């Protein structure tokens, strides 16, 4: 790769693409390669001619032969013009660049209305890094957006690497041998298999990109200083004192010393004689870009930028932050920060403290990601006080590049990590977060605290899309993804303390063994509030109960098959070490698969007396955590129980819905936006036409402006109709009946018309009430199903019962598509008014399956069509059998900010 030796921060403009007017910027992406390094993927432009010629000159003769099926030593001017001048619709080429070099290109060319031929060329030195797979994913996504459904390719039989790219992509590939060439053909619509392949590749590459940061062989501190009290000095001391066994270097342009704090010192990173894997940057913000270029020339793999002065200071800082990330990624580097506290890895053989915190945590099984540097130091101190050891820790500051999503990908396969903690101030890509978190939570507990839920605020310095959804959406997303959501940092550590040492509960029944009546009552009250059940009567011992008394009671509860978890409360009336009670408790719990929590001498840790020591002198699994009082112990146990139930449920799939016509719906939306370029609300006919593609029918409603019109329309329908006022100001008036039901004949209709126009005060102008006549639907429970395209979350589906009261109380459930069968079932059951659907007070139960079916169809529609920015099934009447949609509203508009989580891998 060409070195950026002659490049300075002032010359960065050379990397700007001179793009044609129709250049599709949405196709640009930063990507992670198979080896964990990053690269830039973008459409080709005419200004890339020299880049293409230089790239082609480096490609071997064999690779050229594989591409063109004949010797092709160089490109003619005509070739270069054809390959770089594309229309981005019928002909598209995507290139991958690292620094200022092209290393791969993929292209498609339309050969039929819905078919295109696809081809790739990868520089030999970069083959095996997954470029072909990435290019195929992005070409397929772009082709689908341009109305192409099938790819075809011609491949020579001995070009095994390219054949593998196609056959392992997860598509159903058809192959045919003809005239010495293998003809490959496949549909490019995403499938469960192709999406699963993409997710697995994404996890491996992103995990490796983080492993490169957390497991370096050499680390340099740029901005290291001898002066105590400076950031550069603190970073170097913490690194040196952490026991890091690799090579360490201090870099400071203003020093001629050969060492700083006992660490070899150099004026620039380029002067370091050995390779450097990780660099900690602590220089002024306006110097960081030059440092990045120096690190690129040195071949550095990753950066921890502690420096402030970026997006948190305003427009200039935001520009500087984008430049930092774009430049680092273009040269294959990941960035933690800027404005970061840093990272810690306690793994044996690493022992790395690359943070401003002087506390090096003990080795453990809990991993922690947070965004706040200010909270990082007290968080580490609190965990140390509780005796909770860490496997790794990252505080990402402005989180311009490395995010919680990346760390979750790493921890998914990290054998040192058994429990994951997340302190989140914002969600940069909620759809990907939900997807990655759900996969991780299926393997390891993930405990998450999201700040700012009440205000939906975005911390200064974090460049994320601002959601307009209510805070309850975050809670619903956590439940959908299997995350253990908590409200305070104390609760975060309480649950971590339990899950790091005890097994998951197998049920909700809890036994209490206590020598304090008052604390037993407190535990019982807390259990009632969090949905745990008491297994039998609490074992209330006397205040002066002996170790033998505790032993006998504990033996009973551990032997009782009805008991799933155990709460032990020990508070002696006089000062006591409790050693004997601790011994019998530890002995009774040893080998049991029932989790035990305690309030042991009001300790807030894992007391030494209750520890099972591990190889590092910490608390191993089987140690019994203690909490300040039973409320905290029971609260943590309840969270663990809920998570265990989520894990035990058989994970269901997304239903097929074979009658859905996605292509027809997409064509309709395209045509509609041609008629309404700025978007519009669909009228009745267009609305029903779109819903028909997804098997949803709305009971027709006919506007009427007079009693005569109402009578005539009712007669056409054969009567048994309703008269309804549909204007919002009337529909939301609980003191006025906006519907007149059971209209059997002309006399009924005229009476209804007279009464309703008088009630609403619109007798002189019935159009104000927007009256409609509609056929009577079977009686049932009214519900509402909605979908909204949010700029941050993408599509979100909402469910609730109709009514002013449920609206005011916010009694709604939320989920992000696609919905599994379990997701839809939980949506219906988790609203507080759900009992009305199940035969409340003797009423007939509603058809729950019909509701779930509608939820799946709305979910599929909004997932397929991001231009459907709002969909409301405003009135759905759910009967004993079936559900009738009485009223709907849909808005279609151009999506100015495409969704962040796509079927093609990209860094966001």
N, C-alpha and C positions, 0 to 999 in steps of 0.2 A: 504494500500500500504506500502511496506517495505520502511522505512526511509533511506535516504542516509547519515545517521549520521556518518558512519565509512568510508565514501568515501572522498577522497581528489582529488585535480586536478591531482596529480601524479598517481592516480589509474584509470584514465578515460579509459585506454586501455581495461579494462574489458568489456566495452560496444561494442567493435569491434566484428563483427560477423566473426566467423571462417568458411568462406564460401567455399563450394566445387568449383572446377574449373569451372563448368558450372552454377554457381549461377547467376541468372538474377538480377543484381543490379538495372536495370531499373524499376523493380517492387517495389523498396523501395519508401516510401513516408512519409512525415510528414503530418498529417491530423488534422483537427479541428473537435471535437466531438460536439454533439448536444448542450451541455451546454457551449460551447465556449472554453473549455480546449483543449490542444493539446495532441497528442500521436504519436507513431511511428508505421508504418505498414510496414512489410517486409516479404519476403519468409522465411519459416522455414529452419533450417539447423540441421545436426546431433548433433551439439554442444548445441542445445537447449533442450536436453533430460531432464536435471534437471529442467529447466524452465517449461517444459510441465508437469512434475510430480507434481511440486509445484502448478501449476495452477489447475490441475485436482483435487488436494486435497481440494482446496477452493471452488470448484463448488458443488452446492447442489445436493442431490440425485435425486430430481425431474428433474433438468436440465440435469443430466446424463441420466435419463430415457427417456426424450424427444429426446435426441441425439441418443441413441442406442436401444430404444424400449424395454428395459429390465433392471433390476437392474445391475449396473456395477460399483461397489464401487471403484475399483482401476484399474490402467493400468498395464498389465503385461510387462515384458521386451520386449516381442515380439511386443506388441502393440506400445510401445514407439519407438522401432526401425522402425516399419512400418510407424508411424505417422510423424516421423522426417526425414526419408530418402525418399525423393521424387525425381522424375526426372525433375521437373519443366516444363514438357511438357505435358505428358499424366496424370501425377499426380502432383498436386501443392497444397501447403498449405501456407496460409498467416496468420501471427500472428500480433496482436496489443499489443504493450508494453507501459507501463508508468514507467519511471525509469528503474529498473531492474526486473520488474515483467511483466508476460504475463497476459493480461486481456481478450483476445478473440482470437479465431482461426476460420478460414473458409477454406474449401478445396474443390477441385473438383477432380474427377477421371473419365477419359474417359471410356465410355461404348460402344461407336460406333465410326464410322469414324468422325462424326461431332457432337456427343452428349456426354455430361458428366453429372455425378451425382454430386450435390453440397450439402454441409452440413455445419452447423455452431455450435459452442459452445461458449457461452459468460458467463463470471463469473457473478454470480448473483448480486454482489454489483455494477456491471457496466452495467447491463441491463437497457435499457431505455435511453442510451446515444448515440444511433445511430450507434453502432458498426456493427450490422448486415447489415445495409444499406451500410455502407462504404465498408465492406468486399465483399458484393455482387458486388458493382460497380467495385472494383479492380480485383476480380476474373473473372468477365465478360470481362474486358478489356484484361487481360492476356490470357483468353481462346480464344478470337477472334484472338489474335496474334498467337496462336498455332493451328489455323484452326478449332476451335470448334464453332458451330453456335447455339446450343440448350443446355439448362440446364434442368435437371429433378431433382426432390427432392421428398422424402417421408416424410410426416409430420403427427404426431398424431393430431386428430381433436381438442383436447383441448390445443394444443400448438399455441394459438392465436397470440402470439408475432411473431413467425416465419412465420405464414401464412401472417401476415400483412407486413412483410419485403418483401415478394414476390409480393403480390397484389398491394402494393403502390409504387413499383419501377418504374412504368411507362411502363413496358412491357405488352404485351397481354398474360395473363396467362390463361392456360387451367387447370381445376381441375377435378379430377375424384376420386370417393370414391371406394376403393377396399380393401376387407379383413380388415376392420377397420382402414385403413390408407388413407390419402388424397394424391393422386398422383398429383404433380404439374409439369407442363411443359411449357416452353416459349422460344421463340427466344431471343438471347441476342444482336442482332444488335441494335445499338442506334436508337431510334426513336425521333421524335419531342416531344412526350409525356415524354419519359424517360429522355431526355435531359432537358426538362422543369422542371421535378421533381428534377433532380440533381441541377439545377441552384437555385431553390427555397430553397432547403436544404442548399446549399452552402452559399447563402445569409444570411439565418437565423443564421447559426452557426458562420460564420465569423463576422457578425454584433455583435453577442453576445460576441465574443472574444474581440472585440474592446470596447464594452460597459463595460467589466470588467476592462479595463484600464482607461476609461474616467469617470467612476462613482464609484470610490472606497469609502469605509467607513473609511479606515485608510491608512495612507501613512507614509513611513519611508524614511529618507535620510541617506544613508550609505556613510560615508565620510564627514558628517557634521562637521563644524569647527566654533570656536569662532573668528578666525582670519579674519578680514575684508579684502576684496580684493581677497579672495579665492573662488573657485567654490563652495565648500561645504557650505560656509557661505552664498553666494548669493542664492543658491537653497533653503536653509532652510528659509532665510528671505522672499523670494518671496512666498514660500508656506504659511508661517505664515501670511503674510500681505494680501494674496489674499482673506481672509475671509472664507477659507475652514472650514466647520463645523464639519468635522470628526476628528478622533484621529490622532495626529501627533507624530512622534518619530524621535529623532536624534540618529544616530549610529556612534560611533567613538571608535576604539579599543585603541586609545592612551589617552583617557580621563577617569578620574574617577569621573567627575562631574555628578551631578544628572540631570542637565539641560543644554541646549545650546540655547541661544537666547530665553529663556523662554519655550523651548520645552523639554519634558522629554528625557533624554539621557541614552543610554545603550552601553556596549562595543561591543556586537554582536547582530545581528537580532534575534538570538535564545533566547537571554535574555529578549526580549520584552515580557511582560506578556500576552498581548492580541494578537488576530489575526491581521495580516497585509495583506492588499489586494495588494497594489502597493508599489514598492520600487524604489527610484531614486538612481542610482549608480554613485558615483563620487570618485572612488579610482583608483589607478594605474592599467594599463591594465593587468599586470601579476597577479593581485589579483582578477580579476573579476570572474574567474571560481570558485574559492573557495567561493566567495560571492553567486554565483548562487546555489551552493550546499547547502549553509546555508539557502537560500531563499526557496529551494525545501523542505528542512526539516521543515521549518516553515509553509509551505502551501501557500506561496505567489502566487498570480495569474498572476502578470505581472511585467515587469522591464522597466524602462527608463534608458538607459545607456548613461550617458553624457561623460564618460571617452573616451579619444582618445588613439591612439596607437594600432589601429587595421589594417584593410586592407589598410588604407591610407599610411602606412609606409613601405609596401613591403611584402615579402613572409612570414616572421614570423608573421606579423600582420594578414595576410589573414588566416593563420592556426589558430591563436588565435580567430579570428572572427567566423570561421566555428565551432570551438569547443564551443564557447559561445552559438551560436544559436542551435546547435545540442543538447547540454546539457539542455538548457532551455526548448526547445520543448519536449524533452523526459520526462520531469517532468511536462508537462501541462501548461507551461508559455509562453506567447508572449513577444517579446522584441521590444521596440522602440530604434533604434540606431544600433550600438554604435556611438559615436561622434555626438550625437543628441543635439538639443537645448531643446527638451522636448515637453510637451503637455499642453493645456489649455482647460478648460471646464467652460463656463460662466453660465451654466444652474442653475436655481434657486434650491437651496438645495445642490449644488455641489461647485460652485465658486472655482475652482481649478487652480492654476498657478504652474505647475511643470516644469518650464523652467528657463533659465538664464536671461530671459527678465524681467526687473523691471516693464514693462508696462502691467497692467491687462486690457485687452480691455473691452469696455462696452458690455453689452448683446445685441445680434442682431440675424439676420437670416442667416448670411453668414458663411460658414465653409471653412477652409483653410488647405490644405496639401502642405508642401514644403519639399524638401530634403536638402536644404542648411541652415546650422545653421547661417552662416555669414549673409545671407539675412533675416533671421527670425526676428531679432530685428528691422531693418529699415522697414520691411514689416508691423509689428505690429504698429510702430509709424505712418507710412503713413496712415494706415487704420483709426487710431484714429483721425488723423488730418482731414480726409475726413468725419468723422462722421458715418462711416460704422461699425456697431456693429458685433461682432462675436458670433457664437454659440459654435464652438470648433475649435481648432488649433492644428496641429501636425507637428513638424519639425523632420524628421526621420534620419537625418545624413547619415550614410552609408547605411541605409535601408536594413540591413541584414535580417530582418524578416518582421515586419509590413511595409506595402507599401501603395501606393495610392489606389491599388485595395481593400485592406482591409477597408480603410476609406470610399471608395465609397459604399462598401457593408453596412457599418454602416449608412451612411448618407441617403441611399435609404429609410430606414424606420424611420429615426430620425425626429420626428415632429417639433423639434426646428430649423431645417435647411431647408431653402428654396432655397438657391443658394450655389453652390460649386465652390471653386477656387482651381486650381492645378498649382503649380510651379514645373515642372519636369526637372530633369537633365538627367535622363535615364529611360528607360522602361525595367524593369526586365522580364516581361512576356507580350509582346505586344498583343498576341492573347486574353489572358484573360482580359487585360486592355480594349481592344476594345469591348469585349462582355459585361463586367460589366458596362463600361461607357455608352454604347448604352442603356442598361436597365435603368440606372439612369437618363440619359438625356431625356428619354421618360416621366419622372416624374418631374424633376427639372433641371434648367439650370446648365450646367457645363462649366466653363470658364477655359481654359488651356493654359499655356505658357510653351513651351518646349524649353529649351536652348540647344545649341550645335547642332542645326539642320544643320548648314552650314558645320561643321566638322565631325559630327557623333561621336564626342568625348564622352568618358565615364569618369565621374569624378573620381578622385582618391578615393579609398575606396569602390566603388560600384562594386560588383562582378556580372557583367551581361555579357551576350553574345553580342559580338560586331557585329552589323549588317553591311552588305555591300550594303544595298539599299540606293538610293539617299534620301536626306532630304525631297523631295516632297512626299515620302511615308507616312511620319508622318502627313503631311497636309491632304492627302487623307483619312488616317485612322480617323483623327479627324472629317472630313466631314461625312464619313460613319457612325460614331458612334454618330453623332448629337452634338459633342462638339463644343463650341465656341472658336476657336483658335485665339490667339492674339500674337503680336510680342514683346510687351514691358510690363514691370510691370505697367507703367502708364495706358496703355490700359486695362490691367487686372482689375485695380481698377475702371477705368471709366465705364466699362461694368457692374461690380459688383454694383457700385453705382446706376446705372439705374435699374438693374433687382431686386435689393433689395427693391426698393421703388415704382416702377411703373409696370403696367400690360404689357403684351406682345402686340406688334402691330398686328393688323389684316390685314395689307397690307403694300404696299410700298409708298403710297401717303402721303406726309408730308406738312403741312401748316407752314409758317413762319410768326411770328409776331415780328417786330423789330423796334427799333428807331435809327438804324445805317445802312446807306446804305452800308458802307464798310464791316461791319460784315455780312450783308445779302449776299453780293456777295461771301464772303468767305464760307458761309454756302451752297450757291448754287453750287459753284465749287466742294465742298466736296461731296455733294449729287450726282452730276453727276459722280464722280469718284467711288462711292460705290454702284451705282445702285438704289438709291432712286429717287422717282419722286416728282415733285412739284405739290401740289394740288392747282390749280388756280394760281393767281399771289400772290407774297409775300405781306403781309400787312405791307408796309413800312410807319411807322409813323415818325413824325418830331422828331428831337433830343430832343426837350423840351415837348414831348408828355406827357399828364397828365394821372393819373390813370384812369380817365373816358375814355380817348381815348383807352388805352389798354383794358379796360373792354369791350368796344363796339366791338373792333376787335376780342378779344378772344371769345366773345359770338357767333360771326359769325362762327368762325372755329370749335368750339365745336359742333355747331348745324349742321354743314355740313356733311352729310353722306359720302361724297367723301373723307373726311379727315380721315386718320388712325392714324397719330401721329402729335404732335405739337412741334415746336421749338420756344422758346421765347427768345429774345435778349433785354436786358435792360442795357443801359449804359448812364446815365444822363450826360448832359454837365457840370454840377457843382456837387460838393460834396453833396451826398444825401443818406439817409438811405434806400430809396426806399420802405419804409414801406407801403405806400398807394398802390403802384403798386403790391407789394407782396400780399397784402390783396385781390385785385381784381383777381390776377392770381390764388391764392389758392382757392378762391370762385368759379371761372369759372371751375377749374379742378376737384373740389370736386364731387365725385360720378361718374365721367366720366370713361369709359373703354378705353379711348385713352391715351397712354403714353405721358408724357410731359417732355421735357428736356429744360434746360435754360442756358443762359450765363447771370447770374444775378449779376451785379456789379463785374464781373470777379472773383467771389468766386469759390473755388474748394472744395466744400463740399455740405452739405445739409443745407442751411442757416436757422437760427432760424425762420426767417420770413416765410419760406416756409415749415416748418416742421408740420407734424401731430404728436403730441406727443404720445408715447406709455406708457405703465404702468411703464417702467423703466426710463423714462425721455429721452429716445432716440427718433429717428425718425421712426415712424410707416409707414406702407404701405400707399401710397397716398401722402407722402412727395415728394417735387419736387427737384431733384438734380440740382446743378449748376456746370458748367464746365468753365475752364479758358477762352476758346474761342469756337466759334461754330464748329470748326473742330473736337474737342474732343467730343462735344455733338452729332454731326451728326455721327461721327465714331462709337460711342457707340450705337446709335440708329440703325445703319445699321447692326451691329452684332446681336442685339436683334431681328431685323426684319428677318434676315436669319434663326436664330434659331426658331422663331415662324413659319416660313414656313416649316421647317423640322418637327416640331411638328404637323402641320396641315395635312401633307401628310398622306394618309392612308398607314399604314405600310403593305408592301406586304410580301408574303412568298417566300420560296425557292421552285422552281418548282420541280415536282416529277421526270421527265425524266425516264419513266417506261422502256425504252429500254436499259438502262445502265445495264451492267453485272459486278458488283463489284467483285463478287467471282471469275469470270473468269479472270479478270484483276489482282487480287491479286495472283492467281495461276501462271499467266504468269510472273509476276515480280519475284516471288519466284524461278521459274525455270530459269529465265534469270540470276539471281544473282548466281545460282549454276553453270551456264556456265561461268559467268564473275564475280568472287568473288570481284574484286576491282571496278567493274562498267565499263560501256562503253557507247559509242554513238550507238544508234540503227541503224541498216541498214534499207533499204527501206521496206523489207518484215516484219521484227519485228516491225518496227514503225507503219505500217498500221495495223498489227495484234492487237497491243495495242489500237490504236485509234478506231478500230472497236468495242471494248467493250463499248465505249462511244459514238457511233453513229457519228463519225467524219471520213469523207473520204477525202483522198488526191488524186488529179488528177494525175494519173501515169505519170512519166517522165522517159525517156529512154536514158541512156548515149550513146553517139556515138563518135567515134574517127576518122571518115573520112567522106567525102562527100558521098561516096557510102553507108556507114552504115546509114547516115542520110536519104538518099533517100529511102532506103529499109524500115527503120522504119516508115517513113512518109507514105509510100505506105500501110504498114500493118494497119495503123491507118485511112486510107482513106483520107489522106491529110487534108486540113484545120487545119494546125498545126503551131507551132512556133518553132524557134530554139533559145535556150537560153544559155548564158554563166553563169554558176552558181558559179564560184570561187569568194570568197568575194572581192578580190581586183578589180574585174571587176564590180560586182554588185553595189559597192559603188562609182563608177566613174560617176558623173553627166555629164561629158563631152563625155561619150561614151554610145551608145545605146546597152545595153546588151541583148536585145530581138529583134528578127526579126519576125514580125507577118504576118498573112494572106499568108501563103505558100500554094498555090493551087495545084502545080504539081512539077514534077522533075526539070524542068527548074528554077522555083522559088527557090527550095531548093539549087540547085547548085550555083545560084547567091547569095543567102543568105550566104552560106558557104564561098564562096570566099571573099565576102565583110567583113564578121565578122572576119575571121581569119586574114585578112589583117589589119583591124581596131585595133584588139587587139595585133597584132604582134606575133601571135602564129601559123602561117601557117605551120612551120616546126614541131611543137609539139602541136597539138590541145588539148591534154590531160591537158595542163596547164590551159586552159580556162574552162575545165569541161563542155563541151557542152552537152545539152540534147535536145531531141525532145519531144514535149508535144502537146496534142490535144488543139485546141483553146477553151478558156473558153468564156462565154458571156461577153461583155464589161462591165466595172464597175469601182468602186473606190477601189484602193488597200489599204488594212489596215493590221495591224500587231496585233496579239494576242499572248501574252507570259505568262509563269508562271515560277516562280523561288522558290525553297525551300530555304528560308533564315534561317540561324542558330538561329536568334533571333525571327523574325516575323513568321516563318513557311511559308506556301504557300502564295504567293502574285501574283495576276493576273494583267497584264498590257495591256492597249489598246492604240493604236494610229494609225494615218495614215502613210502609207509607204512614205519613201523619206528621202534624206539626210538632207533637211532643217528641217523637224520635228525632226529628230534625234538630230541635232545640238542644236535646241531650247529646247530640252527636253519636247516636247509637247506630254506628255503621262499621262494617268490616271491610278490610282492604287487602288486595293481593295483587302481585305483579305477574302477568302472564309470562309463560304458559302455565295454566292451572292443571295440576294433577287432580285425580279423583279425590284425593285426600284434602287438597287445598279447597276445592269447591265445597266439600262436606263441612269442613271447619268454618268456612265463611258463613254458611247458613246457621250453624249452631252457636257461634260465639257472640252474636248480637244479644243484648240483654232482653230484647222482646221476643226471642226465639220461641219461648213456650207457647206463644199464640199460634205457632205453626203446628204444634203437636197435640192439639185437642185440649186446650186450656179451658178449665171449668166446664167440661162436657161437650165442647164444640167438636166438630169433625176435624180430624187431622188433615193438614194440607199435603199435597203431592210434592214431597221433598225432592224426589228424583226429577220432576219437571223443572224445579228451580235450578237444580244443579246442571241440568242440560242447557238451560238458558245461559247460565254463567259460563259454561264451556264455550258456547257459541259466541257470546260477546267477547270473551277472552281471545278466541281465535281471530275474530274480526279485527279487533284493535291491535293484535300482535302482527297480523298480516299487513295492515293498512295504517301506516303512521300518519297519513294525511287526514285520517278521521280523528280530528283533535278533540271531539266531544261527542259522546253518544249517551242518550238517556232513554231507558225504558221506564218512563216516568210513572206508569201505572200498569202493574202486572197483577192480575187477579188469579191467585193460586187456589184451585178447587180441590176436592177430594181426588179427582183424577184430572190431570192436565193443568195447564196454566195459559191464560189468555192475556196477550199484550194489548192493552187498551189505548195506550198513547206513547209516542216516541218522538224524540228529536235528535237530529244528527247535524253536525257541522263538519265540513271538509275545508281544509285550507292548506296551502303549501307549508311544508315543514322546513322552516328556515334553519333550524339547528338539528341535524340528523341525530338519531339515537347513538349513544356512546358504546353500547355493547352490540357488536355485529357478529355475523357468522364467520367473519374473517378476523384473525388475531391482530391486535394492535395495542400499543400503549396509549393510554389516555391520561 
